[in-house]
Amino acid sequence: VSAERIGERPCMGDIDILKVDNLCQKCKSVIEPIIGREVTYISSSTDCNIPLSLGVPAACIGVYYGDGMHTREEWVEKSSLPIGLEVCIKTLLAII
């Protein structure tokens, strides 16, 4: 067996964790009243890794109900898309 590296995903670099926490709290304060339940945080490989690796606070939020993200089994509950749009717009407005 041989392996060849074809790319590298950056991880969180030298970043002010307090700024990331503040960003996440802003997102949470907007999202929870819209969806009517508690927001949870998980670590994952996302496009946020790039700004985080450059020291820029970033957070990735979900904007639909569904499962199997980025797989052949992915599904989206279409009725959740208007709620997701509201989450997206209001969250962006809260952080700019």
N, C-alpha and C positions, 0 to 999 in steps of 0.2 A: 504494500500500500504506500502510495506517495501522495503528498498533499502540497498544494501551491497556494499561497495567499494571493487572492485576487483583489482585495480591498480591505479597508479598515474603517470601522465605525468608531468615531471618537466618543469618549465617555465624558462625563461632567469634568470640566477642568477646574481651574482656580476661580471659583465663583463665590460671591457673598451669599451664603445660605440664607441669611436673614431676608435678603431681597427676593429670593425664590419663595421662601415661606410667605412673605407679604403678598406676592403675586398670587400664590395659591389661595390665600385667605380671601383676596378680592374676588377671585373666580368663584370660590365657594359661596361667598355672601350673595352673589348674583344668581348662581345656579340653583341653590337649594330652594328658594321661594318659588321658582318656576317649576321645578320637577316635583316638589313636595316630599322630598326625602333627603337623607343625609348623603353628602358627597363623600366618596372614599378615594384614597390615593393609593396608587401602585407604581412601582418602578417598572419601566419597560423600555424597549428599544424603539425610539420614535425619531422623527425629524428634529425634535427638540434637542437631541444630542449634539447637533452641530452648533447652535447658539450657546448652549451650555458649555461646550468645550472651548468656546471663545470668550467665556466669562460673561455672557449675556443671559440674564434671568429668562427662563422660558417655562411654559406649562402647556401640556397637550390636554385638550378636553374632548369628551365624547359628545356628539350632537345627534345621536339617534339611539333608539332601543333596537337591539338585535344581538347577534352572536356570530362567532366564527370569523372575526375580522381578518381580512387578507387571506382567506382560504377558499377552497372550492365550495365549502359548506356555509359560507357567509350568507346571512340573511338580515334584512332590514324590515322593521315594522313601519310600513309606509305612514301610518297615522302619527308616528312620532316625529316626522320630518318638520312640521310646523313648529313644534316645541323646540326641536333642535335649532331651527333658524332663529327663534327668539333667544335661546341660550347664547348662540354665537354672536348675534348683534349686540345684545345687552352686555355681554362679557367684554367684547371689544370696546364698547363705549365706556365701560367702567375703568378700563386700564389705560386708555389714551389720554 
